[in-house]
Amino acid sequence: MNPHESQTGTLAENATTETSAEVLATLAEIGEEVNASLDLDEVLARSAALIKRHIDYEIFGVLMFEGDGSYLKHRFSIGYPRD
């Protein structure tokens, strides 16, 4: 293996480690948001904003089980029509 290949591998490993650390930090922040508020809409909005750091979405939705758990209901969304 030549030195250039070794350096490229190390750069890729460092980038992966940095990305993993950023994702873990974001997950920790989402956990803090969940524990900081009883307002589900506020928690979902803040979580969506934190997720946007890593996934540049145009539309975002959260579906939750309803009733006996046999169907899903839209609970929160960004980029979808209100109805």
N, C-alpha and C positions, 0 to 999 in steps of 0.2 A: 504494500500500500504506500502510495507516495504522500508526502506531507500535505499537499493540497486536498486530497480526498479526506484525510484525517481532520483537517480544519473545517471542511464543509460539513462533515458529520457532526462535529462539535457545535457548529453554529445552528444546525437543525435541531440538535438535542436541546440547546439553550432556548431556542424559540419555543419548542414544545413545552419545556419546563415553565417558561414565563407565561405561556398561554394557560397552562394548567393552573398555575398560581392565581392568575387573574380570574379564571372561572371559579375556582374555589373561594376566592375573596367575594365574588359576586353572589355565590350561593350562600355564603355566610351573611351577607347584607340582606338577602331575601329572608333568611331565617330571622334576622333581627326585626325586619318589617312585620313578619307574621306575629312575632311576640310583642310588638310595640303598639298594635292597634286592634281593636275589636271590630272596626269598620272594614268589612270584607271588600267593598269597592275601593277603598283607599289602599288596602294591601295589594289588591290585584293591579291597580294602576301603577303603584310604585314598583312592583315586581316586573311589570311589563317594561317600564323604563329601564330597570337594571338589566333585563334580558337583552334589550336593544343594544347595549354595549357590545354584545358578542354576536348577535344575529340581527342584521339590518333588514328587518321585516317592513312590509308595507301594510299588511293586515295581521292581526293578532286576535286570537279568541280563546276563551276559557269556557269549557263545557263542564257541567257538574251533573252527577246523577240526581234524578228527581224521583219522587214517590218511592216505589218499591225497588228502585235501582234498575228498572228495565228500560229506561230511556234517559237521554241526555237533554239538558236545557242550556241554552246560551246564558252565561252569567255575566260575562264581561267581554268587550271587544273593542278593537281599535281598527278603523278602516272599513268597517262593515256599516251598511245602513242601519239606523236605529231600529227599524221595524224588523 
